[in-house]
Amino acid sequence: MGNAPAEDEVALFERDMKEFWVQFKISYGTEQNNQTSALKDLCKETLEALAAKWSKKLKEEDLMIDKIHECENEILQQSKYIAEKEQQLSEIKSKLNQEQEQQKKLTDSIQELEEELMKKMEIKASKNKAAEEKVEKVSKIKALFKEHLALEMRRIPDEQLQFIFRHIDRKDPDKPYICTLSINEQGDYEVTSCTPPLDCMAELQLKLRETNNFSAFVANIRKAFTALSYKQSA
């Protein structure tokens, strides 16, 4: 690769030397031919040794240059490989960051749902407790009414509540006096039936709607049935 220029330089040098000896022979004459020939042979040997040395050195330099080129190519390939791996690593890091963000969002959403569920469960538990207490209270009131006031309450179809009063008529204590109550579409209490009928029922119904005092309503109904029974017995 680098040998041709070196060999050209050696050939050029030898040609110059030949021309020099030609001129030298012309200048000093033929009588010195033997001495000149010996000197020429010495110079030729010296030049050949020098040319061999240069040729070897140039070959070594060519090998070194080839080696450098190989190293450069290897470094270039390694650089490309490293660049590709860095790009892949960057993409992996980006995907990993996205996955971590998605995982964090999912974790936050799950935590929010858990907190919301806990609140709903607490509210439900509170409502259940309140409902249980209310049922227990109503049960106690029903038992009290039935035991002391001879009052029986029944839930009948169409979401109606029926009150059955006894111990009203002294002649017939088991005779039932019945009042049926429901809630109309406006959300107000409404007496749907009353046996026997009471003239004051409209007034008692209005008072119940105004005060929402259910116990007072039941007590007033019983008083009205009792008054009607005395009136009928007189």
Backbone as JSON, one array per atom type, in Angstrom:
{
  "sequence": "MGNAPAEDEVALFERDMKEFWVQFKISYGTEQNNQTSALKDLCKETLEALAAKWSKKLKEEDLMIDKIHECENEILQQSKYIAEKEQQLSEIKSKLNQEQEQQKKLTDSIQELEEELMKKMEIKASKNKAAEEKVEKVSKIKALFKEHLALEMRRIPDEQLQFIFRHIDRKDPDKPYICTLSINEQGDYEVTSCTPPLDCMAELQLKLRETNNFSAFVANIRKAFTALSYKQSA",
  "N": [[0.83, -1.19, 0.0], [1.85, 1.29, 0.91], [4.28, 0.85, -0.33], [4.94, 1.37, -3.03], [5.46, 4.22, -3.43], [7.79, 4.39, -1.84], [9.58, 2.65, -3.15], [9.8, 3.98, -5.58], [11.12, 6.27, -4.77], [13.62, 5.2, -4.04], [14.51, 4.21, -6.55], [14.68, 6.58, -7.95], [16.67, 7.83, -6.51], [18.84, 6.08, -7.05], [19.11, 6.49, -9.82], [19.86, 9.17, -9.86], [22.3, 8.97, -8.6], [23.72, 7.44, -10.5], [23.86, 9.24, -12.64], [25.43, 11.13, -11.4], [27.88, 9.77, -11.12], [28.54, 9.44, -13.76], [29.06, 12.05, -14.57], [31.13, 12.49, -12.85], [33.13, 10.73, -13.8], [33.61, 11.85, -16.27], [34.74, 14.24, -15.49], [37.13, 13.63, -14.03], [38.46, 11.79, -15.54], [39.62, 8.84, -17.34], [41.63, 7.56, -16.12], [41.17, 7.2, -13.53], [39.35, 5.2, -13.32], [39.33, 2.63, -12.14], [39.55, 3.11, -9.42], [37.26, 4.63, -9.1], [35.32, 2.82, -9.84], [35.46, 1.01, -7.76], [34.68, 2.66, -5.69], [32.16, 3.24, -6.58], [30.99, 0.72, -6.42], [30.99, 0.39, -3.68], [29.33, 2.48, -2.91], [27.07, 1.62, -4.18], [26.51, -0.73, -2.81], [26.07, 0.36, -0.34], [23.83, 1.92, -0.89], [22.03, -0.1, -1.63], [21.8, -1.46, 0.78], [20.73, 0.58, 2.3], [18.35, 1.0, 0.87], [17.11, -1.46, 1.28], [16.77, -1.34, 4.0], [15.06, 0.89, 4.2], [12.9, -0.06, 2.75], [12.05, -2.18, 4.35], [11.37, -0.76, 6.62], [9.33, 0.85, 5.64], [7.48, -1.12, 4.95], [6.89, -2.07, 7.5], [5.73, 0.24, 8.51], [3.53, 0.37, 6.81], [2.2, -1.92, 7.63], [1.66, -1.1, 10.22], [-0.03, 1.07, 9.71], [-2.14, -0.26, 8.45], [-2.94, -1.75, 10.64], [-3.74, 0.31, 12.33], [-5.87, 1.31, 10.85], [-7.57, -0.91, 11.0], [-8.06, -0.9, 13.74], [-9.34, 1.56, 13.94], [-11.64, 1.03, 12.41], [-12.72, -0.98, 14.0], [-13.16, 0.45, 16.36], [-15.04, 2.25, 15.38], [-17.15, 0.48, 14.77], [-17.63, -0.46, 17.35], [-18.45, 1.93, 18.51], [-20.81, 2.44, 17.08], [-22.26, 0.22, 17.94], [-22.38, 0.73, 20.71], [-23.85, 3.12, 20.62], [-26.28, 2.19, 19.59], [-27.05, 0.46, 21.68], [-27.25, 2.31, 23.75], [-29.4, 3.8, 22.77], [-31.4, 1.83, 22.83], [-31.4, 1.36, 25.59], [-32.25, 3.86, 26.47], [-34.85, 3.87, 25.41], [-35.93, 1.73, 26.84], [-35.77, 2.74, 29.46], [-37.52, 4.9, 29.19], [-39.96, 3.55, 28.66], [-40.11, 2.15, 31.05], [-40.38, 4.27, 32.88], [-42.86, 5.24, 32.04], [-44.45, 3.01, 32.64], [-44.1, 2.97, 35.4], [-45.33, 5.39, 36.08], [-47.94, 4.82, 35.23], [-48.47, 2.7, 36.94], [-48.36, 4.04, 39.39], [-50.53, 5.8, 39.1], [-52.56, 3.89, 38.92], [-52.31, 2.71, 41.45], [-52.94, 4.91, 43.06], [-55.59, 5.3, 42.24], [-56.74, 2.91, 43.11], [-56.37, 3.23, 45.86], [-57.98, 5.47, 46.32], [-60.47, 4.38, 45.65], [-60.63, 2.42, 47.62], [-60.71, 4.04, 49.92], [-63.09, 5.42, 49.4], [-64.85, 3.26, 49.37], [-64.59, 2.39, 52.03], [-65.66, 4.6, 53.36], [-68.3, 4.47, 52.41], [-69.01, 2.01, 53.45], [-68.8, 2.59, 56.15], [-70.83, 4.51, 56.34], [-72.99, 2.92, 55.58], [-72.92, 1.03, 57.63], [-73.47, 2.7, 59.76], [-76.04, 3.54, 59.05], [-77.32, 1.06, 59.07], [-77.07, 0.44, 61.75], [-78.57, 2.51, 62.86], [-81.01, 1.87, 61.72], [-81.46, -0.62, 62.86], [-81.64, 0.12, 65.53], [-83.9, 1.69, 65.33], [-85.82, -0.18, 64.51], [-85.76, -1.84, 66.73], [-86.7, -0.04, 68.62], [-89.28, 0.5, 67.64], [-90.31, -2.06, 67.83], [-90.35, -2.39, 70.59], [-92.16, -0.38, 71.24], [-94.42, -1.36, 69.94], [-94.81, -3.73, 71.37], [-95.3, -2.61, 73.86], [-97.6, -1.11, 73.34], [-99.33, -3.19, 72.62], [-99.43, -4.7, 74.95], [-100.26, -2.92, 77.02], [-102.09, -1.16, 75.9], [-103.66, -2.63, 74.35], [-103.23, -2.68, 71.61], [-102.67, -3.51, 68.25], [-100.42, -3.65, 65.58], [-100.25, -3.91, 62.08], [-98.65, -4.69, 59.0], [-99.91, -4.3, 55.88], [-100.92, -5.19, 52.46], [-99.99, -3.0, 49.68], [-98.33, -1.21, 50.93], [-99.35, -0.34, 53.42], [-100.26, 0.55, 56.77], [-101.8, -0.94, 59.46], [-103.83, -0.3, 62.23], [-105.04, -1.92, 65.01], [-107.32, -1.63, 67.44], [-108.24, -2.72, 70.69], [-110.17, -3.61, 73.62], [-111.82, -1.44, 73.87], [-114.61, -1.29, 73.73], [-116.6, -1.81, 76.45], [-118.48, -3.79, 76.82], [-117.8, -5.66, 74.95], [-114.79, -6.51, 74.94], [-112.94, -7.62, 73.09], [-113.67, -6.65, 70.66], [-112.74, -5.32, 67.56], [-111.38, -2.16, 66.66], [-110.6, -0.41, 63.91], [-108.03, 1.26, 62.15], [-106.56, 2.37, 59.19], [-103.55, 3.31, 57.67], [-101.52, 5.13, 55.32], [-98.88, 6.29, 53.11], [-99.13, 8.91, 50.89], [-98.7, 9.9, 47.36], [-97.55, 12.4, 47.52], [-96.01, 12.19, 49.73], [-97.21, 12.46, 52.17], [-98.93, 11.58, 55.25], [-101.82, 9.53, 55.13], [-105.12, 8.64, 55.9], [-106.6, 5.73, 55.02], [-108.71, 4.09, 55.6], [-111.26, 3.63, 58.1], [-112.68, 2.0, 60.75], [-115.01, 1.62, 63.24], [-116.29, 4.57, 61.42], [-114.87, 7.85, 62.08], [-115.78, 11.09, 62.99], [-113.95, 13.06, 63.48], [-111.68, 12.42, 62.07], [-110.49, 13.66, 59.81], [-109.46, 15.99, 60.94], [-107.62, 14.91, 62.81], [-105.86, 13.65, 61.04], [-104.78, 15.85, 59.64], [-103.46, 17.15, 61.75], [-101.51, 15.23, 62.33], [-99.98, 15.35, 60.01], [-98.96, 17.91, 60.26], [-97.48, 17.91, 62.68], [-96.11, 15.53, 62.75], [-96.14, 13.73, 64.77], [-96.39, 10.69, 65.71], [-97.04, 8.97, 67.83], [-98.78, 10.55, 69.37], [-100.85, 10.8, 67.54], [-101.79, 8.12, 67.39], [-102.64, 7.78, 70.05], [-104.68, 9.74, 70.16], [-106.49, 8.71, 68.3], [-107.31, 6.4, 69.63], [-108.54, 7.58, 71.83], [-110.66, 8.84, 70.49], [-112.04, 6.61, 69.44], [-112.77, 5.44, 71.85], [-114.44, 7.42, 72.94], [-116.45, 7.37, 71.03], [-117.43, 4.79, 71.44], [-118.49, 5.0, 74.08], [-120.45, 6.83, 73.53], [-122.11, 5.42, 71.8], [-122.97, 3.44, 73.51], [-124.5, 4.74, 75.36]],
  "CA": [[0.0, 0.0, 0.0], [2.77, 2.41, 0.94], [5.57, 0.4, -0.86], [5.21, 1.94, -4.35], [6.17, 5.51, -3.31], [9.13, 4.19, -1.29], [10.42, 2.06, -4.2], [10.04, 5.05, -6.55], [12.15, 7.16, -4.22], [14.91, 4.48, -4.15], [14.91, 4.19, -7.97], [15.07, 7.95, -8.3], [17.96, 8.08, -5.86], [19.85, 5.34, -7.81], [19.31, 7.18, -11.1], [20.64, 10.39, -9.6], [23.67, 8.56, -8.31], [24.35, 7.05, -11.76], [24.18, 10.47, -13.36], [26.54, 11.76, -10.68], [29.13, 9.07, -11.47], [28.86, 9.75, -15.16], [29.68, 13.36, -14.55], [32.39, 12.36, -12.11], [34.08, 10.09, -14.7], [33.98, 12.82, -17.29], [35.57, 15.28, -14.85], [38.43, 13.14, -13.54], [39.19, 11.01, -16.55], [39.53, 7.4, -17.3], [42.68, 6.96, -15.33], [40.69, 6.91, -12.17], [38.19, 4.32, -13.46], [39.37, 1.53, -11.18], [39.21, 3.65, -8.08], [35.84, 5.08, -9.15], [34.49, 1.62, -9.87], [35.39, 0.47, -6.38], [33.84, 3.57, -4.88], [30.78, 3.06, -7.03], [30.46, -0.53, -5.85], [30.74, 0.65, -2.26], [28.11, 3.31, -2.81], [25.92, 0.8, -4.58], [26.19, -1.61, -1.68], [25.48, 1.2, 0.72], [22.46, 2.29, -1.32], [21.17, -1.28, -1.55], [21.5, -1.7, 2.21], [19.8, 1.65, 2.73], [17.05, 0.74, 0.24], [16.48, -2.6, 1.98], [16.32, -0.87, 5.32], [13.87, 1.75, 4.01], [11.78, -0.89, 2.31], [11.56, -2.9, 5.54], [10.73, 0.22, 7.52], [8.05, 1.25, 5.02], [6.55, -2.24, 5.1], [6.43, -2.05, 8.9], [4.8, 1.37, 8.65], [2.28, -0.01, 6.14], [1.5, -2.84, 8.53], [1.15, -0.3, 11.34], [-1.16, 1.85, 9.21], [-3.26, -1.2, 8.3], [-3.41, -2.08, 11.99], [-4.46, 1.49, 12.82], [-7.16, 1.34, 10.16], [-8.39, -1.96, 11.59], [-8.49, -0.4, 15.07], [-10.32, 2.62, 13.72], [-12.89, 0.38, 12.01], [-13.26, -1.68, 15.17], [-13.68, 1.5, 17.25], [-16.26, 2.76, 14.75], [-18.2, -0.52, 14.99], [-17.97, -0.43, 18.77], [-19.19, 3.17, 18.76], [-22.17, 2.22, 16.58], [-22.9, -0.75, 18.84], [-22.68, 1.43, 21.97], [-24.93, 4.07, 20.34], [-27.52, 1.4, 19.49], [-27.41, -0.01, 23.02], [-27.7, 3.48, 24.51], [-30.75, 4.11, 22.3], [-32.28, 0.81, 23.4], [-31.49, 1.62, 27.03], [-33.09, 5.05, 26.64], [-36.24, 3.46, 25.16], [-36.36, 0.89, 27.97], [-35.98, 3.65, 30.6], [-38.75, 5.66, 28.92], [-41.09, 2.64, 28.89], [-40.16, 1.86, 32.48], [-40.94, 5.45, 33.54], [-44.29, 5.26, 31.73], [-45.09, 1.95, 33.42], [-44.11, 3.39, 36.8], [-46.37, 6.41, 36.2], [-49.24, 4.14, 35.14], [-48.64, 1.93, 38.18], [-48.66, 5.01, 40.45], [-51.92, 6.24, 38.89], [-53.42, 2.76, 39.28], [-52.25, 2.58, 42.91], [-53.71, 6.03, 43.62], [-57.01, 5.04, 41.98], [-57.16, 1.84, 44.02], [-56.44, 3.79, 47.2], [-59.18, 6.32, 46.36], [-61.63, 3.49, 45.67], [-60.68, 1.79, 48.94], [-61.19, 5.04, 50.86], [-64.51, 5.65, 49.12], [-65.57, 2.06, 49.81], [-64.6, 2.41, 53.48], [-66.64, 5.61, 53.77], [-69.64, 3.94, 52.13], [-69.26, 0.93, 54.41], [-69.07, 3.23, 57.44], [-72.17, 5.11, 56.26], [-73.96, 1.82, 55.58], [-72.95, 0.47, 58.97], [-74.17, 3.67, 60.61], [-77.47, 3.46, 58.72], [-77.83, -0.23, 59.57], [-77.18, 0.54, 63.21], [-79.72, 3.37, 63.14], [-82.22, 1.12, 61.36], [-81.65, -1.65, 63.88], [-82.13, 0.79, 66.74], [-85.28, 2.13, 65.08], [-86.66, -1.38, 64.54], [-85.86, -2.26, 68.12], [-87.56, 0.91, 69.32], [-90.65, 0.25, 67.18], [-90.74, -3.33, 68.41], [-90.67, -2.14, 72.0], [-93.41, 0.4, 71.28], [-95.5, -2.27, 69.58], [-95.05, -4.61, 72.51], [-95.91, -1.8, 74.92], [-98.99, -0.81, 72.95], [-100.14, -4.4, 72.65], [-99.59, -5.16, 76.32], [-100.96, -1.98, 77.89], [-103.19, -0.45, 75.25], [-104.36, -3.61, 73.51], [-103.09, -2.19, 70.23], [-101.89, -4.37, 67.37], [-100.09, -2.98, 64.31], [-99.97, -4.86, 61.02], [-98.32, -4.16, 57.67], [-100.78, -4.97, 54.91], [-100.52, -4.87, 51.09], [-99.98, -1.62, 49.2], [-97.53, -0.4, 51.85], [-100.25, 0.28, 54.38], [-100.08, 0.14, 58.16], [-103.14, -1.08, 60.05], [-103.88, -0.26, 63.7], [-106.24, -2.62, 65.53], [-107.51, -1.29, 68.86], [-109.19, -3.55, 71.43], [-110.48, -3.11, 74.98], [-112.51, -0.14, 73.72], [-116.01, -1.54, 74.1], [-116.64, -2.54, 77.74], [-119.33, -4.98, 76.7], [-117.11, -6.63, 74.1], [-113.39, -6.04, 74.93], [-112.19, -8.12, 71.94], [-114.17, -6.04, 69.43], [-111.68, -4.52, 66.96], [-111.58, -0.84, 66.08], [-109.48, -0.46, 62.95], [-107.65, 2.47, 61.38], [-105.5, 2.02, 58.23], [-102.79, 4.5, 57.31], [-100.51, 4.95, 54.27], [-98.23, 7.53, 52.67], [-99.57, 9.15, 49.51], [-97.65, 10.24, 46.39], [-96.91, 13.64, 47.96], [-95.21, 11.9, 50.9], [-97.97, 12.81, 53.38], [-99.76, 10.52, 55.85], [-103.22, 9.56, 54.67], [-105.96, 7.59, 56.46], [-107.31, 5.11, 53.89], [-109.98, 3.5, 56.09], [-111.46, 3.73, 59.55], [-113.87, 1.21, 61.12], [-116.09, 2.43, 62.65], [-115.85, 5.89, 60.98], [-114.74, 8.9, 63.08], [-116.03, 12.41, 62.43], [-112.77, 13.92, 63.69], [-110.52, 11.81, 61.42], [-109.82, 14.64, 58.95], [-108.72, 16.88, 61.83], [-106.48, 14.15, 63.35], [-104.93, 13.44, 59.93], [-104.11, 17.13, 59.4], [-102.54, 17.41, 62.86], [-100.39, 14.31, 62.16], [-99.13, 15.88, 58.94], [-98.29, 19.13, 60.72], [-96.57, 17.67, 63.8], [-95.37, 14.28, 62.53], [-96.11, 13.05, 66.08], [-97.15, 9.47, 65.47], [-97.58, 8.46, 69.11], [-99.93, 11.38, 69.73], [-101.92, 10.44, 66.61], [-102.37, 6.84, 67.83], [-103.36, 8.02, 71.31], [-105.9, 10.5, 69.86], [-107.41, 7.78, 67.63], [-107.89, 5.54, 70.67], [-109.5, 8.4, 72.59], [-111.84, 9.06, 69.65], [-112.8, 5.35, 69.41], [-113.35, 5.25, 73.2], [-115.56, 8.36, 73.05], [-117.52, 6.86, 70.17], [-118.01, 3.61, 72.11], [-119.35, 5.47, 75.18], [-121.62, 7.5, 72.93], [-122.99, 4.39, 71.25], [-123.5, 2.63, 74.61], [-125.38, 5.57, 76.18]],
  "C": [[0.86, 1.23, 0.0], [4.09, 2.07, 0.31], [5.92, 1.1, -2.16], [5.92, 3.28, -4.25], [7.58, 5.32, -2.81], [10.07, 3.63, -2.36], [10.73, 3.1, -5.27], [11.14, 5.97, -6.06], [13.53, 6.5, -4.32], [15.42, 4.48, -5.59], [15.38, 5.56, -8.41], [16.45, 8.27, -7.74], [19.08, 7.37, -6.64], [20.14, 6.01, -9.16], [20.15, 8.44, -10.93], [22.1, 10.05, -9.35], [24.41, 8.15, -9.59], [24.76, 8.28, -12.57], [25.37, 11.18, -12.72], [27.87, 11.11, -11.06], [29.52, 9.29, -12.92], [29.59, 11.08, -15.24], [31.05, 13.3, -13.87], [33.48, 11.76, -13.01], [34.55, 11.06, -15.77], [34.97, 13.84, -16.7], [36.96, 14.78, -14.51], [39.16, 12.18, -14.5], [39.12, 9.53, -16.29], [40.58, 6.77, -16.43], [42.23, 6.58, -13.94], [39.51, 5.93, -12.18], [38.17, 3.21, -12.41], [38.95, 1.99, -9.78], [37.74, 4.05, -8.01], [34.89, 3.9, -9.13], [34.34, 1.02, -8.48], [34.49, 1.33, -5.5], [32.37, 3.43, -5.25], [30.16, 1.81, -6.44], [30.11, -0.35, -4.38], [29.46, 1.47, -2.06], [26.86, 2.5, -3.15], [25.49, -0.12, -3.44], [25.52, -0.83, -0.55], [24.03, 1.56, 0.39], [21.5, 1.09, -1.22], [20.79, -1.6, -0.11], [20.49, -0.68, 2.73], [18.4, 1.42, 2.16], [16.32, -0.41, 0.93], [15.95, -2.18, 3.35], [15.07, -0.02, 5.21], [12.65, 0.92, 3.62], [11.16, -1.65, 3.49], [10.79, -1.97, 6.47], [9.37, 0.64, 6.97], [7.01, 0.14, 5.13], [6.0, -2.29, 6.53], [5.43, -0.92, 9.13], [3.47, 1.06, 7.99], [1.46, -0.96, 7.02], [0.89, -2.09, 9.71], [-0.08, 0.51, 10.92], [-2.39, 0.96, 9.03], [-3.86, -1.55, 9.67], [-4.22, -0.93, 12.58], [-5.84, 1.57, 12.18], [-8.12, 0.28, 10.72], [-8.93, -1.52, 12.95], [-9.56, 0.67, 14.94], [-11.68, 2.03, 13.34], [-13.55, -0.33, 13.2], [-13.87, -0.68, 16.17], [-14.98, 2.06, 16.71], [-17.42, 1.79, 14.96], [-18.64, -0.55, 16.44], [-18.79, 0.8, 19.12], [-20.64, 3.04, 18.28], [-22.94, 1.28, 17.5], [-23.31, -0.09, 20.16], [-23.84, 2.4, 21.77], [-26.28, 3.35, 20.26], [-27.99, 0.94, 20.87], [-27.89, 1.14, 23.89], [-29.12, 3.88, 24.1], [-31.77, 3.12, 22.86], [-32.5, 1.03, 24.89], [-32.39, 2.82, 27.31], [-34.57, 4.71, 26.44], [-36.78, 2.62, 26.32], [-36.66, 1.75, 29.2], [-37.27, 4.43, 30.43], [-39.98, 4.8, 29.17], [-41.25, 2.34, 30.37], [-40.76, 3.02, 33.25], [-42.44, 5.54, 33.29], [-45.04, 4.21, 32.54], [-45.16, 2.33, 34.9], [-45.18, 4.45, 37.04], [-47.76, 5.77, 36.16], [-49.51, 3.35, 36.41], [-49.0, 2.85, 39.34], [-50.11, 5.5, 40.34], [-52.89, 5.14, 39.3], [-53.47, 2.58, 40.8], [-53.07, 3.67, 43.58], [-55.2, 5.8, 43.43], [-57.54, 3.96, 42.92], [-57.31, 2.36, 45.44], [-57.69, 4.66, 47.36], [-60.44, 5.46, 46.45], [-61.77, 2.82, 47.04], [-61.21, 2.78, 49.98], [-62.67, 5.31, 50.67], [-65.36, 4.48, 49.6], [-65.68, 2.02, 51.33], [-65.62, 3.41, 54.0], [-68.07, 5.1, 53.57], [-70.01, 2.84, 53.13], [-69.55, 1.51, 55.79], [-70.47, 3.84, 57.46], [-73.24, 4.03, 56.32], [-74.08, 1.21, 56.97], [-73.7, 1.38, 59.93], [-75.68, 3.62, 60.37], [-78.08, 2.15, 59.23], [-78.03, -0.19, 61.08], [-78.4, 1.38, 63.59], [-81.02, 2.64, 62.84], [-82.52, 0.05, 62.41], [-82.2, -1.05, 65.17], [-83.59, 1.23, 66.57], [-86.24, 0.94, 65.13], [-86.87, -1.86, 65.97], [-86.8, -1.35, 68.91], [-89.03, 0.69, 68.94], [-91.19, -1.04, 67.78], [-91.14, -3.17, 69.87], [-91.98, -1.37, 72.14], [-94.61, -0.49, 70.95], [-95.86, -3.19, 70.75], [-95.73, -3.86, 73.65], [-97.37, -1.51, 74.62], [-99.87, -2.05, 73.07], [-100.42, -4.85, 74.07], [-100.48, -4.24, 77.13], [-102.16, -1.31, 77.23], [-104.02, -1.37, 74.36], [-104.38, -3.15, 72.06], [-102.2, -3.14, 69.45], [-101.66, -3.65, 66.05], [-99.7, -4.04, 63.28], [-99.59, -4.12, 59.73], [-99.11, -4.97, 56.65], [-100.37, -4.54, 53.5], [-100.67, -3.39, 50.75], [-99.3, -0.68, 50.18], [-98.41, 0.37, 52.84], [-100.0, -0.28, 55.78], [-101.45, 0.18, 58.85], [-103.02, -1.12, 61.58], [-105.19, -0.91, 64.15], [-106.31, -2.38, 67.03], [-108.52, -2.26, 69.47], [-109.33, -2.97, 72.84], [-111.05, -1.7, 74.92], [-113.95, -0.28, 74.23], [-116.04, -2.38, 75.38], [-117.46, -3.82, 77.64], [-118.64, -6.07, 75.88], [-115.64, -6.19, 73.95], [-112.61, -6.49, 73.71], [-112.66, -7.51, 70.61], [-113.09, -5.14, 68.83], [-112.18, -3.17, 66.44], [-110.34, -0.59, 65.19], [-109.31, 0.88, 62.24], [-106.46, 2.09, 60.49], [-104.88, 3.3, 57.69], [-101.78, 4.16, 56.22], [-99.85, 6.3, 53.99], [-98.56, 7.74, 51.21], [-98.39, 9.58, 48.63], [-96.91, 11.51, 46.76], [-96.02, 13.43, 49.19], [-95.9, 12.26, 52.21], [-98.71, 11.59, 53.91], [-101.2, 10.69, 55.37], [-103.97, 8.37, 55.26], [-106.8, 7.03, 55.32], [-108.61, 4.45, 54.32], [-110.04, 3.62, 57.6], [-112.78, 3.03, 59.9], [-113.95, 1.07, 62.64], [-115.58, 3.83, 62.29], [-115.81, 6.88, 62.15], [-114.94, 10.25, 62.4], [-114.8, 13.31, 62.51], [-111.53, 13.43, 62.93], [-109.76, 12.82, 60.55], [-108.94, 15.59, 59.76], [-107.46, 16.18, 62.39], [-105.41, 13.91, 62.27], [-104.12, 14.7, 59.65], [-103.08, 17.42, 60.49], [-101.3, 16.5, 62.77], [-99.43, 14.83, 61.09], [-98.33, 17.09, 59.41], [-97.21, 18.84, 61.76], [-95.66, 16.46, 63.6], [-95.22, 13.49, 63.84], [-97.0, 11.82, 65.99], [-97.79, 8.92, 66.75], [-98.82, 9.24, 69.53], [-101.13, 11.05, 68.83], [-102.61, 9.15, 67.06], [-103.19, 7.02, 69.1], [-104.67, 8.75, 71.06], [-106.94, 9.63, 69.15], [-108.1, 6.9, 68.67], [-108.92, 6.33, 71.49], [-110.79, 8.6, 71.8], [-112.68, 7.8, 69.57], [-113.49, 5.12, 70.77], [-114.57, 6.15, 73.38], [-116.74, 7.89, 72.21], [-118.21, 5.66, 70.8], [-118.91, 4.01, 73.24], [-120.64, 6.09, 74.61], [-122.62, 6.48, 72.4], [-123.66, 3.57, 72.37], [-124.53, 3.41, 75.43], [-126.83, 5.51, 75.68]]
}
